[in-house]
Amino acid sequence: MHRKKQQQFFQEIIEQHKGILFKVARTYCPDEEERQDLIQEMMIQIWQSVHKYNDQYKITTWLYRISLNVAISFYRKSSTRAKKHTVLNEQMAEMPTEEKSENEQHLNLLNQFIGELKEIDKALMILYLEDKSHIEIAEILGISVSNVGTKMGRIKNKLKTRFSQL
């Protein structure tokens, strides 16, 4: 792909699908600064891979694959740093805040529970909540369709258990 065309294609991808990057980053990085670093890392990886894009795949599938792989690698590198901040975050969670609607509380709990999942399970939940089919999820994550179904069942059961304990 010609450099100018490659640059234009990259800009179009980012403009049209930046929501994917933000969604993945928000799931893997609760800290705003780290989230910005992660988004930048995703964009670098997309730029470096744009010439390899094969249009037989949906652009969103390709973007999810790149952004989730970058996020998982980033998450593994930063998990050591996150442990240092856990105590402070737990103390902050106990601080009284303004009352929130029940739906908002449930959404915050769901985000918290998803944040506690293993990296691949987080990726599955992001894609599931985006209404991706099991086939699309399998293609993006490079696992079998039956494995997607099995993992989703386990994650749903975990989440049901967590919500029932409230």
C-alpha positions as CSV (number, residue, x, y, z in Angstrom):
1,M,0.0,0.0,0.0
2,H,1.3,3.4,-1.0
3,R,2.4,5.5,2.1
4,K,-0.1,8.4,1.4
5,K,-2.9,5.9,0.9
6,Q,-1.8,4.0,4.0
7,Q,-1.9,7.2,6.1
8,Q,-5.4,8.1,4.8
9,F,-6.7,4.6,5.5
10,F,-5.3,4.7,9.0
11,Q,-6.9,8.1,9.7
12,E,-10.3,6.8,8.4
13,I,-10.0,3.7,10.6
14,I,-9.3,5.7,13.7
15,E,-11.9,8.3,13.0
16,Q,-14.7,5.8,12.3
17,H,-13.8,3.2,14.9
18,K,-12.1,5.0,17.8
19,G,-14.9,3.8,20.1
20,I,-13.5,0.3,19.9
21,L,-10.1,1.5,21.2
22,F,-11.7,3.5,24.0
23,K,-13.9,0.6,25.1
24,V,-11.1,-1.9,25.2
25,A,-8.8,0.6,27.0
26,R,-11.5,1.5,29.6
27,T,-12.0,-2.2,30.4
28,Y,-8.3,-2.9,30.9
29,C,-7.1,0.4,32.5
30,P,-9.0,2.0,35.3
31,D,-6.3,4.7,35.5
32,E,-6.8,7.6,33.0
33,E,-3.1,8.2,32.4
34,E,-2.4,4.5,31.7
35,R,-5.5,4.4,29.6
36,Q,-4.1,7.1,27.3
37,D,-0.8,5.3,27.1
38,L,-2.7,2.1,26.1
39,I,-4.7,3.9,23.4
40,Q,-1.5,5.4,22.0
41,E,0.1,1.9,22.0
42,M,-3.0,0.5,20.2
43,M,-2.8,3.2,17.6
44,I,0.9,2.6,17.0
45,Q,0.2,-1.1,16.5
46,I,-2.6,-0.4,14.1
47,W,-0.3,2.0,12.2
48,Q,2.4,-0.7,12.0
49,S,-0.1,-3.3,10.8
50,V,-2.3,-1.2,8.5
51,H,-0.4,-2.3,5.4
52,K,-1.1,-6.0,6.3
53,Y,-4.9,-5.5,6.6
54,N,-6.7,-8.1,4.6
55,D,-10.1,-6.9,3.4
56,Q,-11.6,-10.4,3.5
57,Y,-12.0,-9.7,7.3
58,K,-14.3,-7.0,8.7
59,I,-12.3,-4.0,9.8
60,T,-13.9,-4.2,13.2
61,T,-12.7,-7.8,13.7
62,W,-9.2,-6.7,12.7
63,L,-9.3,-3.7,15.1
64,Y,-10.6,-5.8,18.0
65,R,-7.9,-8.4,17.4
66,I,-5.1,-5.8,17.5
67,S,-6.5,-3.7,20.4
68,L,-7.3,-6.7,22.6
69,N,-3.9,-8.2,22.0
70,V,-2.2,-4.9,22.8
71,A,-4.4,-4.4,25.9
72,I,-3.7,-7.9,27.2
73,S,0.1,-7.4,26.8
74,F,-0.2,-3.9,28.4
75,Y,-2.3,-5.3,31.3
76,R,0.2,-8.0,32.0
77,K,3.1,-5.5,32.1
78,S,1.2,-3.1,34.3
79,S,-0.4,-5.6,36.7
80,T,2.6,-5.3,39.1
81,R,2.0,-1.5,39.3
82,A,-1.7,-2.0,39.8
83,K,-1.1,-4.1,43.0
84,K,0.5,-1.1,44.6
85,H,-2.6,1.0,44.0
86,T,-5.2,-1.6,45.2
87,V,-5.1,-0.6,48.9
88,L,-5.7,3.1,48.1
89,N,-8.5,2.2,45.6
90,E,-10.2,0.0,48.2
91,Q,-10.1,2.8,50.8
92,M,-11.5,5.3,48.2
93,A,-14.4,2.8,47.5
94,E,-15.4,3.0,51.1
95,M,-15.7,6.8,51.0
96,P,-19.3,8.1,50.9
97,T,-20.4,9.4,47.6
98,E,-23.6,11.0,46.2
99,E,-26.4,8.6,45.8
100,K,-26.7,6.9,42.5
101,S,-29.6,5.3,40.7
102,E,-29.9,1.6,41.1
103,N,-29.2,1.0,37.4
104,E,-26.0,3.1,37.7
105,Q,-24.9,1.1,40.7
106,H,-25.5,-2.2,38.9
107,L,-23.6,-0.9,35.8
108,N,-20.7,0.2,38.1
109,L,-20.7,-3.3,39.7
110,L,-20.8,-5.0,36.4
111,N,-17.8,-2.9,35.2
112,Q,-16.0,-3.8,38.5
113,F,-16.7,-7.5,38.1
114,I,-15.6,-7.5,34.5
115,G,-12.4,-5.7,35.6
116,E,-11.7,-8.5,38.0
117,L,-11.8,-11.2,35.2
118,K,-8.8,-12.7,33.6
119,E,-7.5,-10.9,30.5
120,I,-9.1,-13.3,27.9
121,D,-12.4,-13.3,29.8
122,K,-12.5,-9.5,29.8
123,A,-12.0,-9.6,26.0
124,L,-14.9,-12.1,25.7
125,M,-17.2,-9.8,27.8
126,I,-16.3,-6.7,25.8
127,L,-17.2,-8.5,22.5
128,Y,-20.3,-10.1,24.0
129,L,-21.6,-6.8,25.3
130,E,-21.0,-5.4,21.7
131,D,-23.4,-8.1,20.5
132,K,-20.8,-9.9,18.5
133,S,-21.7,-13.5,17.5
134,H,-19.8,-16.4,19.0
135,I,-18.3,-16.9,15.5
136,E,-17.0,-13.3,15.4
137,I,-15.7,-13.6,18.9
138,A,-13.9,-16.8,18.1
139,E,-12.4,-15.2,15.0
140,I,-11.2,-12.1,16.8
141,L,-9.7,-14.0,19.8
142,G,-8.4,-17.0,17.8
143,I,-10.3,-19.6,19.7
144,S,-12.9,-22.1,18.8
145,V,-16.6,-21.3,18.7
146,S,-17.4,-24.0,21.3
147,N,-14.6,-22.6,23.6
148,V,-16.4,-19.2,23.3
149,G,-19.7,-20.7,24.4
150,T,-18.1,-22.6,27.3
151,K,-16.2,-19.5,28.5
152,M,-19.2,-17.3,28.2
153,G,-21.3,-19.7,30.2
154,R,-18.7,-19.8,33.0
155,I,-18.4,-16.0,33.0
156,K,-22.1,-15.5,33.2
157,N,-22.3,-17.9,36.1
158,K,-19.6,-16.0,37.9
159,L,-21.3,-12.7,37.4
160,K,-24.7,-14.2,38.5
161,T,-23.0,-15.5,41.6
162,R,-21.4,-12.1,42.3
163,F,-24.7,-10.2,41.9
164,S,-26.6,-12.7,44.0
165,Q,-24.1,-12.1,46.9
166,L,-25.1,-8.5,47.1
